[in-house]
Structure formats: C-alpha cells, structure tokens
Amino acid sequence: MKSKNWNEMKNMTRLELNAKLNELQDKIFRLRFRHSTVPVKNPLKIREIRKDIARIQTLIAQKKKAK
C-alpha cells in the first residue's frame, strides 16, 4: 500500500480494518502455500502483503488505544 492507500486506511473503521486484515491474512496464507510447492513469479508480493498486515495491525492498535 502506498501513501494514498495509507490515508484511506486511516479513515476506515475498526470493523473495516479487521475485515481487510482477515482478507490479507488469507491471501498471504494461500500465497505462501502456493510458493512452497511452486515458486511464484513475484516473491516480493509476499513481503508487500506482510507489510500491509503490519500497517493494519498498527492502525487497529492505535484506534484501540485512542478509545
């Protein structure tokens, strides 16, 4: 996610962030599983998704702390 998406994510509710988090965790699970059997074309996609998950978890923690 680039800075444009980061600003969009900041405005999301906790429910939306949790839904996005679940979606990305499912996506990275499938990508890692597929990568273990047959190498994917772009392995940097795994790193990108992992960083997106960390960003979302950070936002969730910040919203929880602010509440």
DSSP file (Angstrom, degrees, kcal/mol; ACC not computed):
  #  RESIDUE AA STRUCTURE BP1 BP2  ACC     N-H-->O    O-->H-N    N-H-->O    O-->H-N    TCO  KAPPA ALPHA  PHI   PSI    X-CA   Y-CA   Z-CA
    1    1 A M              0   0    0      0, 0.0     2,-0.1     0, 0.0     0, 0.0   0.000 360.0 360.0 360.0 131.1    0.0    0.0    0.0
    2    2 A K     >  -     0   0    0      1,-0.1     4,-2.1     4,-0.0     3,-0.3  -0.280 360.0 -86.3 -88.4-179.6    1.3    3.3   -1.0
    3    3 A S  H  > S+     0   0    0      1,-0.2     4,-2.2     2,-0.2     5,-0.2   0.815 127.4  59.9 -61.2 -30.4    0.7    6.6    0.9
    4    4 A K  H  > S+     0   0    0      1,-0.2     4,-1.5     2,-0.2    -1,-0.2   0.941 109.3  41.9 -61.6 -46.8   -2.5    7.1   -0.9
    5    5 A N  H  > S+     0   0    0     -3,-0.3     4,-2.6     1,-0.2    -2,-0.2   0.821 109.1  60.2 -69.8 -30.8   -3.9    3.8    0.5
    6    6 A W  H  X S+     0   0    0     -4,-2.1     4,-1.9     2,-0.2    -1,-0.2   0.924 105.3  48.0 -61.9 -44.5   -2.4    4.6    3.9
    7    7 A N  H  X S+     0   0    0     -4,-2.2     4,-0.9     1,-0.2    -1,-0.2   0.872 111.7  50.2 -64.8 -36.5   -4.5    7.7    4.1
    8    8 A E  H >< S+     0   0    0     -4,-1.5     3,-0.6     1,-0.2     4,-0.3   0.899 109.1  51.9 -66.3 -40.0   -7.6    5.8    3.0
    9    9 A M  H >< S+     0   0    0     -4,-2.6     3,-1.3     1,-0.2    -2,-0.2   0.841 100.6  61.6 -66.8 -32.6   -6.9    3.1    5.7
   10   10 A K  H 3< S+     0   0    0     -4,-1.9    -1,-0.2     1,-0.3    -2,-0.2   0.833 103.8  50.5 -61.7 -30.7   -6.6    5.8    8.4
   11   11 A N  T << S+     0   0    0     -4,-0.9    -1,-0.3    -3,-0.6    -2,-0.2   0.476  89.9 104.8 -87.4  -2.8  -10.3    6.7    7.7
   12   12 A M  S <  S-     0   0    0     -3,-1.3     2,-0.1    -4,-0.3    -3,-0.0  -0.429  72.7-117.3 -77.0 153.0  -11.5    3.1    7.9
   13   13 A T     >  -     0   0    0     -2,-0.1     4,-2.4     1,-0.1     5,-0.2  -0.356  29.7-104.4 -80.7 168.9  -13.4    1.9   10.9
   14   14 A R  H  > S+     0   0    0      1,-0.2     4,-2.5     2,-0.2     5,-0.2   0.864 122.0  53.6 -63.8 -35.1  -12.1   -0.9   13.1
   15   15 A L  H  > S+     0   0    0      2,-0.2     4,-2.1     1,-0.2    -1,-0.2   0.920 109.9  46.8 -65.4 -43.0  -14.6   -3.3   11.6
   16   16 A E  H  > S+     0   0    0      2,-0.2     4,-2.4     1,-0.2    -2,-0.2   0.899 112.5  50.4 -64.4 -40.6  -13.4   -2.5    8.1
   17   17 A L  H  X S+     0   0    0     -4,-2.4     4,-2.6     2,-0.2    -2,-0.2   0.902 109.8  50.1 -64.6 -40.8   -9.8   -2.8    9.2
   18   18 A N  H  X S+     0   0    0     -4,-2.5     4,-2.4     2,-0.2    -1,-0.2   0.894 110.7  49.8 -64.3 -39.3  -10.5   -6.2   10.7
   19   19 A A  H  X S+     0   0    0     -4,-2.1     4,-2.1     2,-0.2    -2,-0.2   0.919 112.5  46.8 -64.4 -43.5  -12.2   -7.4    7.5
   20   20 A K  H  X S+     0   0    0     -4,-2.4     4,-2.5     2,-0.2    -2,-0.2   0.890 111.0  53.1 -64.5 -39.6   -9.2   -6.2    5.5
   21   21 A L  H  X S+     0   0    0     -4,-2.6     4,-2.5     2,-0.2    -2,-0.2   0.924 109.5  47.7 -61.6 -46.1   -6.8   -7.8    7.9
   22   22 A N  H  X S+     0   0    0     -4,-2.4     4,-2.1     1,-0.2    -1,-0.2   0.894 111.5  51.6 -62.2 -39.6   -8.6  -11.2    7.6
   23   23 A E  H  X S+     0   0    0     -4,-2.1     4,-2.1     1,-0.2    -2,-0.2   0.925 112.4  44.8 -63.1 -45.4   -8.6  -10.9    3.8
   24   24 A L  H  X S+     0   0    0     -4,-2.5     4,-2.7     2,-0.2     5,-0.2   0.869 111.1  53.1 -69.0 -36.5   -4.9  -10.2    3.7
   25   25 A Q  H  X S+     0   0    0     -4,-2.5     4,-1.8     2,-0.2    -1,-0.2   0.893 111.1  46.9 -65.7 -38.4   -4.0  -13.0    6.1
   26   26 A D  H  X S+     0   0    0     -4,-2.1     4,-2.2    -5,-0.2    -2,-0.2   0.902 112.5  50.8 -66.5 -40.9   -6.0  -15.4    4.0
   27   27 A K  H  X S+     0   0    0     -4,-2.1     4,-2.3     1,-0.2    -2,-0.2   0.907 111.1  46.5 -64.1 -43.4   -4.2  -14.1    0.9
   28   28 A I  H  X S+     0   0    0     -4,-2.7     4,-2.6     2,-0.2     5,-0.2   0.853 109.8  55.1 -70.4 -32.8   -0.7  -14.5    2.3
   29   29 A F  H  X S+     0   0    0     -4,-1.8     4,-2.3    -5,-0.2    -2,-0.2   0.951 111.7  43.2 -61.5 -48.7   -1.6  -18.0    3.6
   30   30 A R  H  X S+     0   0    0     -4,-2.2     4,-2.5     1,-0.2    -2,-0.2   0.886 114.5  50.6 -64.7 -38.7   -2.6  -19.1    0.1
   31   31 A L  H  X S+     0   0    0     -4,-2.3     4,-2.2     2,-0.2    -2,-0.2   0.908 111.9  46.4 -66.9 -42.6    0.4  -17.3   -1.5
   32   32 A R  H  X S+     0   0    0     -4,-2.6     4,-1.7     2,-0.2    -2,-0.2   0.897 112.9  50.3 -65.7 -40.0    2.9  -18.9    0.9
   33   33 A F  H  X S+     0   0    0     -4,-2.3     4,-1.0    -5,-0.2    -2,-0.2   0.936 113.3  44.9 -63.5 -46.2    1.3  -22.3    0.4
   34   34 A R  H  X S+     0   0    0     -4,-2.5     4,-2.8     1,-0.2     3,-0.3   0.865 111.2  54.9 -64.8 -36.5    1.5  -22.0   -3.3
   35   35 A H  H  < S+     0   0    0     -4,-2.2    -1,-0.2     1,-0.2    -2,-0.2   0.804 102.0  57.4 -68.6 -29.9    5.1  -20.7   -3.1
   36   36 A S  H  < S+     0   0    0     -4,-1.7    -1,-0.2    -3,-0.2    -2,-0.2   0.820 116.6  34.0 -72.1 -28.5    6.2  -23.7   -1.1
   37   37 A T  H  < S+     0   0    0     -4,-1.0    -2,-0.2     1,-0.3    -3,-0.1   0.897 136.8  10.0 -90.3 -47.9    5.1  -26.1   -3.9
   38   38 A V  S  < S-     0   0    0     -4,-2.8    -1,-0.3    -5,-0.2    -2,-0.1  -0.992  87.4-110.8-134.1 124.8    5.8  -24.0   -7.0
   39   39 A P        -     0   0    0      0, 0.0    -4,-0.1     0, 0.0     2,-0.1  -0.276  35.0-126.0 -56.7 133.1    7.8  -20.7   -6.8
   40   40 A V        -     0   0    0     -9,-0.1    -9,-0.0     1,-0.1    -8,-0.0  -0.393  16.0-117.7 -76.5 159.4    5.6  -17.7   -7.5
   41   41 A K  S    S+     0   0    0      1,-0.3    -1,-0.1    -2,-0.1     0, 0.0   0.881 106.5  30.7 -65.9 -38.7    6.5  -15.3  -10.3
   42   42 A N    >   +     0   0    0      1,-0.1     3,-1.6     2,-0.0     4,-0.3  -0.802  62.1 176.0-125.2  89.4    6.9  -12.3   -7.9
   43   43 A P  T >> S+     0   0    0      0, 0.0     3,-1.0     0, 0.0     4,-0.8   0.676  75.8  74.5 -68.9 -14.9    8.0  -13.4   -4.4
   44   44 A L  H 3> S+     0   0    0      1,-0.2     4,-2.2     2,-0.2     5,-0.1   0.688  80.0  73.7 -69.4 -15.8    8.2   -9.7   -3.3
   45   45 A K  H <> S+     0   0    0     -3,-1.6     4,-2.4     1,-0.2    -1,-0.2   0.856  91.0  56.3 -62.9 -35.0    4.4   -9.8   -3.2
   46   46 A I  H <> S+     0   0    0     -3,-1.0     4,-2.3    -4,-0.3    -1,-0.2   0.927 107.8  47.4 -62.8 -44.4    4.7  -11.9    0.0
   47   47 A R  H  X S+     0   0    0     -4,-0.8     4,-2.2     1,-0.2    -2,-0.2   0.904 111.0  51.7 -63.1 -42.2    6.8   -9.1    1.6
   48   48 A E  H  X S+     0   0    0     -4,-2.2     4,-2.0     1,-0.2    -2,-0.2   0.913 111.3  46.4 -62.6 -43.9    4.3   -6.4    0.4
   49   49 A I  H  X S+     0   0    0     -4,-2.4     4,-2.3     2,-0.2    -1,-0.2   0.899 110.2  54.0 -66.2 -40.4    1.3   -8.2    1.9
   50   50 A R  H  X S+     0   0    0     -4,-2.3     4,-1.9     1,-0.2    -1,-0.2   0.900 109.7  47.7 -60.8 -40.7    3.2   -8.9    5.2
   51   51 A K  H  X S+     0   0    0     -4,-2.2     4,-2.2     2,-0.2    -1,-0.2   0.871 109.4  53.1 -68.5 -36.7    3.9   -5.1    5.5
   52   52 A D  H  X S+     0   0    0     -4,-2.0     4,-2.3     2,-0.2    -2,-0.2   0.894 107.5  51.9 -63.7 -39.4    0.3   -4.3    4.7
   53   53 A I  H  X S+     0   0    0     -4,-2.3     4,-2.5     1,-0.2    -2,-0.2   0.920 109.5  49.5 -61.8 -43.8   -0.8   -6.6    7.5
   54   54 A A  H  X S+     0   0    0     -4,-1.9     4,-2.1     1,-0.2    -2,-0.2   0.892 109.8  51.5 -63.7 -39.4    1.6   -4.9    9.9
   55   55 A R  H  X S+     0   0    0     -4,-2.2     4,-2.3     2,-0.2    -1,-0.2   0.919 111.2  47.1 -63.0 -43.4    0.3   -1.5    8.9
   56   56 A I  H  X S+     0   0    0     -4,-2.3     4,-2.5     1,-0.2    -2,-0.2   0.911 111.0  51.1 -66.3 -41.6   -3.3   -2.6    9.5
   57   57 A Q  H  X S+     0   0    0     -4,-2.5     4,-2.2     1,-0.2    -1,-0.2   0.873 109.2  52.2 -63.3 -35.4   -2.4   -4.1   12.9
   58   58 A T  H  X S+     0   0    0     -4,-2.1     4,-2.4     2,-0.2    -2,-0.2   0.925 109.9  47.9 -64.4 -45.1   -0.7   -0.8   13.8
   59   59 A L  H  X S+     0   0    0     -4,-2.3     4,-2.5     2,-0.2     5,-0.2   0.902 110.6  51.4 -63.6 -40.4   -3.8    1.2   12.9
   60   60 A I  H  X S+     0   0    0     -4,-2.5     4,-2.2     1,-0.2    -1,-0.2   0.923 111.0  48.3 -62.3 -43.5   -6.1   -1.2   14.9
   61   61 A A  H  X S+     0   0    0     -4,-2.2     4,-2.4     2,-0.2    -2,-0.2   0.897 111.5  50.3 -63.4 -40.7   -3.8   -0.8   17.9
   62   62 A Q  H  X S+     0   0    0     -4,-2.4     4,-2.2     2,-0.2    -2,-0.2   0.910 111.9  46.7 -64.7 -42.1   -3.8    3.0   17.6
   63   63 A K  H  X S+     0   0    0     -4,-2.5     4,-1.2     2,-0.2    -1,-0.2   0.869 112.7  50.2 -67.7 -36.0   -7.6    3.1   17.4
   64   64 A K  H  < S+     0   0    0     -4,-2.2    -2,-0.2    -5,-0.2    -1,-0.2   0.895 112.5  47.2 -67.7 -40.1   -8.0    0.8   20.3
   65   65 A K  H  < S+     0   0    0     -4,-2.4    -2,-0.2     1,-0.2    -1,-0.2   0.865 109.5  53.2 -69.8 -37.2   -5.6    2.9   22.4
   66   66 A A  H  <        0   0    0     -4,-2.2    -1,-0.2     1,-0.3    -2,-0.2   0.775 360.0 360.0 -69.1 -26.6   -7.3    6.1   21.4
   67   67 A K     <        0   0    0     -4,-1.2    -1,-0.3    -5,-0.2    -2,-0.2   0.473 360.0 360.0 -75.8 360.0  -10.7    4.7   22.6
